[in-house]
Amino acid sequence: MRGLYAIVDTDSLARRGLDPAAFAEAVLDARPAAIQLRDKRGGAAQTLSLLRAIQPLAARAGVPLFANDRADLAILARCDGVHVGQDDLPVAAVRRLAQRASVPLRVGLSTHTSAQIEAALRALSELRDAGDSGDSLERLDYVAIGPIFATSSKERPDAVVGLEGLASLCALVERVRPGLPVVAIGGISLERAAEVGARCSVAAIIAALLPDQGTPAPRALEEVSARARALQQALALAGARAAPADRGAR
């Protein structure tokens, strides 16, 4: 996984009068590394309906779709994965749910501090030392780190990590679990994308994908596609130019 991890944030889209599925389709035109539905205020029925609307679009584009927080809805919508936070279901519980439903589900975990990262990596390190085959309940498909820069997408954001902090944490991840993708998140603009892409493999982005307020829908969606393509290109090029020793994860 490398490049743009595009987030479809329903709150941001509602303020611009944009349909989440139409927005997702515009983003998918850029063939990002992944796409996620973030529907923090919607009820379960609404979120499930949106996931089911986006899933065939993502499948057609060959892009994995992740649900945010809700492993149960990810399973029902046949998503490729789920992104969980520190206060959501533990990774092991998510894996058990997926196994019982016979649904292969990728799992990503949000981290905001070195202690949280070390706790996640400790479990991975113990599994590696025990000769884990890769099917363990604690297995992660990526770890997210942020916020890298100040962000307005959260009401109570965690402390800013910064670029140097990101590089240090990526190196820690790489030492414990070589090749585990690191997803940077928080305040990443097109101008900053190259700096982030040189330090880790993937950048999750909300605001930089959004069209300007008041832009009419057809033109707004064209702008979304253009922004997604520019971000995907900037991140992919930065990752390709960075020496392996300079990147924490691929």
Number of C-alpha atoms within 10 A of each C-alpha: 18 22 27 31 27 30 22 26 22 23 16 17 15 11 10 18 15 19 15 23 19 15 23 25 17 21 27 26 17 21 20 26 22 24 27 26 24 23 23 12 10 13 9 13 10 12 23 21 12 19 26 18 16 25 22 14 18 25 14 9 15 14 18 19 29 31 28 24 22 20 26 17 20 25 22 14 20 19 26 22 25 26 25 24 16 13 8 16 14 14 22 15 14 22 24 14 15 20 13 8 12 10 17 14 21 20 23 24 24 22 22 20 17 15 10 15 20 17 12 20 22 14 14 19 17 12 17 14 9 9 9 13 9 11 8 13 15 20 21 22 18 20 22 23 26 25 23 23 17 17 19 11 14 10 7 8 14 16 13 18 23 15 16 11 16 23 20 16 22 27 20 18 22 20 15 16 18 13 15 20 24 29 29 31 23 25 22 24 17 19 11 15 25 21 16 27 27 24 29 28 28 32 28 22 26 22 18 18 23 22 22 12 10 10 13 13 16 9 10 20 22 16 19 24 23 18 20 27 20 17 29 25 19 22 25 22 15 20 26 14 12 15 11 13 10 15 21 26 28 20
